[in-house]
């Protein structure tokens, strides 16, 4: 939306669009950091669960139930990071129009 309305000649609108683009870019980068942290925590949980199964702390049935939820969380985390990469790629491709 910012790129569509950014072609106006009014300086105030261009300034507000530039500020909004910069804020949205910072939010996207912050979300990427949180996504990477979440992915790291999921991988740590997966390794800890495998270790507990290996040492016999949990049963195979509990392991399978927990493994399903970890796989689901991992799929969501990876798709989340893919969306962020697409957003950053879109910003890079339209960098001339951002006018930060």
Secondary structure, 3 states (H helix, E strand, C coil): CHHHHCCCCCHHHHHHHHHHHHHHHHHHHHHHHHHHHHHHHHHHHHHHHHHHHHHCCCCHHHHHHHHHHHHHHHHHHHHHHHHHHHHHHHHHHCHHHHCC
